[in-house]
Amino acid sequence: MDTEPDPNNATVDFGFQKVAPAEKTERVGEVFSTVARRYDLMNDLMSFGTHRIMKRMVIHMSGVRAGHRVLDLAGGTGDMAALFGPVVGHDGAVIMTDLNAEMLAVGRDRLLDKGMTQIQYCRAPAESLPFTDDAFDVACISFGIRNFTDKDTALRELHRVIRPGGTLIVLEFSQPKSPLLGSAYKAFQALWPTAGRALVGAAQPYEYLVESIRVHPSQEALQQMFEDAGFRDVYFENLVGGIAAIHRGSVL
């Protein structure tokens, strides 16, 4: 006789491991607590600074304007909030949300030092957002969706909180389209844990980073997940040959 699956027995990816959802949430939190203070330095080294160019492309593709309300989900150390803030101006708002307290604190301190008073801060899981329906004109996730415990639930939550006519835009590591580029990129990734040990004092967060990239859904699979969550006019643009991609979807 067929039976419904027991949600208590469900597992999710934590890198190459299969773990219980609650365990993934806890372990991802530990990873980012470890690297919070030097997160941006490692990002610059691992991307040769190109992540900053990619993030500016996100701003352009988001359609954000003065007066908009923006949700910066998995906002980390505040890179995207710092870019969105001047665009929305003081008539708009950016709500930077992250589950990790250490990352959120680093981002808040940095943005306050820049005098960006239109930024608000909220610690919350992506799968259960504490916002009303239709609360935002734009929602953004920059290099964070692969860490979510339940991506499908998070995407449905994002669809709920974005108003009709609004936009979700996601920048994430992806799958290189060329086998030659893919092989070269894997060789480069193999250096990250050693660099992490030297600069951050811990290799394990960067071992997880490499694994999380390799098990993350393909561009086409993530596009389908957007559509399954209710987004329309979904498309993606590959960056650096597919090493990263920007996904965009609309709420109709």
C-alpha positions as CSV (number, residue, x, y, z in Angstrom):
1,M,0.0,0.0,0.0
2,D,1.3,3.5,-0.9
3,T,1.9,5.8,2.0
4,E,2.8,9.5,2.2
5,P,6.5,10.2,2.7
6,D,7.5,11.0,6.2
7,P,8.8,14.5,6.3
8,N,10.8,13.6,9.4
9,N,12.9,11.2,7.2
10,A,13.6,13.8,4.4
11,T,17.1,14.8,3.7
12,V,18.7,17.7,1.8
13,D,22.1,18.4,0.4
14,F,24.8,19.8,2.5
15,G,27.6,19.8,0.0
16,F,28.0,16.1,-1.0
17,Q,26.4,14.9,2.2
18,K,22.7,14.1,2.8
19,V,21.5,15.5,6.1
20,A,18.3,16.3,7.8
21,P,16.9,19.8,7.0
22,A,17.4,21.1,10.5
23,E,21.0,19.9,10.5
24,K,21.7,21.7,7.2
25,T,20.3,24.9,8.6
26,E,22.6,24.6,11.6
27,R,25.7,23.7,9.7
28,V,25.3,26.4,7.0
29,G,25.0,28.8,9.9
30,E,28.3,27.6,11.4
31,V,30.0,27.9,8.0
32,F,29.1,31.6,7.6
33,S,29.7,32.4,11.3
34,T,33.3,31.2,10.7
35,V,34.0,33.3,7.6
36,A,31.8,36.4,8.3
37,R,34.7,38.9,9.0
38,R,36.7,37.9,5.9
39,Y,33.9,36.9,3.6
40,D,34.4,39.7,1.1
41,L,38.2,39.3,0.9
42,M,37.7,35.6,-0.1
43,N,35.0,36.6,-2.6
44,D,37.4,39.0,-4.3
45,L,40.2,36.4,-4.4
46,M,38.0,33.6,-5.7
47,S,36.4,35.7,-8.4
48,F,39.3,38.1,-9.2
49,G,36.9,40.9,-8.3
50,T,34.4,40.0,-11.0
51,H,31.6,39.4,-8.4
52,R,31.4,43.2,-8.0
53,I,30.7,43.6,-11.8
54,M,28.1,40.8,-11.7
55,K,26.3,42.5,-8.8
56,R,26.1,45.8,-10.7
57,M,24.5,43.8,-13.6
58,V,21.9,42.6,-11.1
59,I,21.0,46.2,-10.3
60,H,20.6,47.0,-13.9
61,M,18.5,43.9,-14.7
62,S,16.3,44.2,-11.6
63,G,14.5,47.3,-12.9
64,V,14.7,48.9,-9.5
65,R,13.7,52.6,-9.3
66,A,13.5,55.5,-6.8
67,G,10.9,54.8,-4.2
68,H,10.9,51.1,-4.5
69,R,10.9,48.6,-1.6
70,V,13.6,46.0,-2.1
71,L,14.1,42.7,-0.2
72,D,17.8,41.7,-0.2
73,L,17.5,38.1,0.9
74,A,20.6,36.3,2.2
75,G,22.1,39.8,2.2
76,G,25.3,38.8,4.0
77,T,27.8,41.6,4.4
78,G,25.6,44.1,2.6
79,D,27.1,44.4,-0.9
80,M,23.8,44.3,-2.7
81,A,22.0,46.6,-0.1
82,A,24.8,49.1,-0.6
83,L,24.1,49.1,-4.4
84,F,20.3,49.2,-4.1
85,G,20.2,51.9,-1.4
86,P,21.2,54.9,-3.5
87,V,18.9,53.8,-6.3
88,V,15.7,53.6,-4.1
89,G,16.7,56.8,-2.3
90,H,15.2,58.0,0.9
91,D,11.6,57.6,-0.4
92,G,12.3,53.8,-0.8
93,A,13.6,51.1,1.5
94,V,15.9,48.1,1.4
95,I,15.3,45.4,3.9
96,M,18.4,43.3,4.2
97,T,17.5,39.8,5.5
98,D,19.8,37.0,6.6
99,L,19.5,34.0,8.9
100,N,23.1,34.3,10.1
101,A,23.5,36.8,12.9
102,E,27.2,37.3,12.4
103,M,26.9,38.1,8.7
104,L,24.0,40.4,9.3
105,A,26.0,42.3,12.0
106,V,28.9,42.8,9.6
107,G,26.6,44.1,6.9
108,R,24.8,46.4,9.3
109,D,28.0,47.9,10.7
110,R,29.4,48.5,7.2
111,L,26.2,50.2,5.9
112,L,25.7,52.3,9.0
113,D,29.4,53.5,8.6
114,K,28.4,54.6,5.0
115,G,25.4,56.6,6.4
116,M,22.8,54.5,4.6
117,T,19.9,55.1,6.9
118,Q,17.3,53.7,4.4
119,I,18.5,50.2,5.0
120,Q,16.5,48.0,7.5
121,Y,17.6,44.7,8.9
122,C,15.8,41.5,9.6
123,R,17.0,38.1,10.8
124,A,14.8,35.4,9.3
125,P,14.9,32.2,7.3
126,A,14.1,32.3,3.6
127,E,11.5,29.6,4.0
128,S,9.3,31.6,6.4
129,L,9.6,35.4,5.7
130,P,8.0,37.7,8.2
131,F,6.5,40.1,5.7
132,T,3.0,40.7,4.4
133,D,1.9,39.7,0.9
134,D,2.9,42.0,-1.9
135,A,5.3,43.9,0.3
136,F,8.2,44.4,-2.2
137,D,8.8,45.7,-5.7
138,V,12.0,43.8,-6.1
139,A,13.6,40.8,-4.3
140,C,17.2,39.8,-4.8
141,I,19.4,36.9,-3.8
142,S,23.1,37.2,-4.5
143,F,25.1,34.0,-4.1
144,G,22.8,32.7,-1.4
145,I,20.1,30.5,-2.8
146,R,22.3,27.4,-3.0
147,N,22.5,27.5,0.8
148,F,18.8,27.5,1.4
149,T,17.5,24.5,3.2
150,D,14.3,24.3,1.1
151,K,14.7,26.2,-2.2
152,D,11.2,25.4,-3.4
153,T,9.6,26.8,-0.3
154,A,11.8,29.8,-0.3
155,L,10.8,30.6,-3.9
156,R,7.1,30.3,-3.1
157,E,7.6,32.7,-0.1
158,L,9.3,35.1,-2.4
159,H,6.5,34.9,-4.9
160,R,4.1,35.7,-2.0
161,V,5.9,38.8,-0.8
162,I,6.6,40.4,-4.2
163,R,3.8,42.5,-5.5
164,P,2.2,42.0,-9.0
165,G,4.5,43.6,-11.5
166,G,7.5,43.0,-9.3
167,T,10.7,41.1,-9.9
168,L,12.8,38.4,-8.4
169,I,16.5,38.4,-9.5
170,V,19.0,35.7,-8.4
171,L,22.7,35.8,-9.0
172,E,24.3,32.4,-8.3
173,F,27.2,30.1,-9.2
174,S,26.1,27.8,-12.0
175,Q,27.4,25.2,-14.4
176,P,30.0,26.1,-17.1
177,K,28.8,25.4,-20.6
178,S,32.2,24.3,-22.0
179,P,33.7,21.1,-20.7
180,L,37.2,22.7,-21.0
181,L,36.1,25.7,-18.9
182,G,34.4,23.3,-16.4
183,S,37.6,21.3,-15.9
184,A,39.7,24.4,-15.5
185,Y,37.2,25.9,-13.0
186,K,37.3,22.7,-10.9
187,A,41.1,22.9,-10.8
188,F,40.8,26.5,-9.6
189,Q,38.2,25.5,-7.0
190,A,40.5,22.9,-5.6
191,L,42.7,25.8,-4.4
192,W,40.0,27.5,-2.4
193,P,40.2,25.4,0.9
194,T,43.9,26.0,1.1
195,A,43.4,29.8,0.5
196,G,40.6,29.7,3.1
197,R,42.9,28.1,5.7
198,A,45.6,30.8,5.1
199,L,43.3,33.8,5.1
200,V,40.4,32.9,7.3
201,G,42.0,30.1,9.4
202,A,39.6,27.4,8.3
203,A,39.4,25.3,5.2
204,Q,36.1,23.5,5.8
205,P,33.8,26.4,4.9
206,Y,35.5,26.5,1.4
207,E,35.3,22.8,1.0
208,Y,31.6,23.2,1.6
209,L,31.5,26.1,-0.8
210,V,33.0,24.0,-3.6
211,E,30.6,21.1,-2.9
212,S,27.6,23.3,-2.7
213,I,28.4,24.8,-6.1
214,R,28.7,21.4,-7.7
215,V,25.4,20.0,-6.4
216,H,23.5,23.2,-7.1
217,P,20.7,22.9,-9.7
218,S,21.7,23.7,-13.3
219,Q,20.5,26.9,-14.9
220,E,17.6,25.1,-16.6
221,A,16.6,23.3,-13.4
222,L,16.6,26.6,-11.5
223,Q,14.5,28.2,-14.2
224,Q,12.0,25.4,-13.8
225,M,11.9,25.9,-10.1
226,F,11.1,29.6,-10.6
227,E,8.2,28.7,-12.8
228,D,6.9,26.0,-10.4
229,A,6.8,28.6,-7.7
230,G,4.6,30.8,-9.9
231,F,7.1,33.2,-11.5
232,R,6.5,34.1,-15.1
233,D,8.7,35.5,-18.0
234,V,11.5,33.6,-16.4
235,Y,14.9,33.6,-18.1
236,F,18.6,33.5,-17.2
237,E,21.8,35.0,-18.5
238,N,25.1,33.1,-18.2
239,L,28.1,35.0,-17.0
240,V,31.7,34.0,-17.6
241,G,30.7,31.0,-19.7
242,G,28.1,29.8,-17.1
243,I,30.4,29.9,-14.1
244,A,27.6,32.1,-12.7
245,A,24.2,33.1,-14.0
246,I,21.6,35.7,-13.3
247,H,18.0,34.4,-13.2
248,R,15.0,36.8,-13.4
249,G,11.3,36.2,-12.9
250,S,8.2,38.3,-12.7
251,V,5.1,38.2,-10.6
252,L,2.0,38.8,-12.7
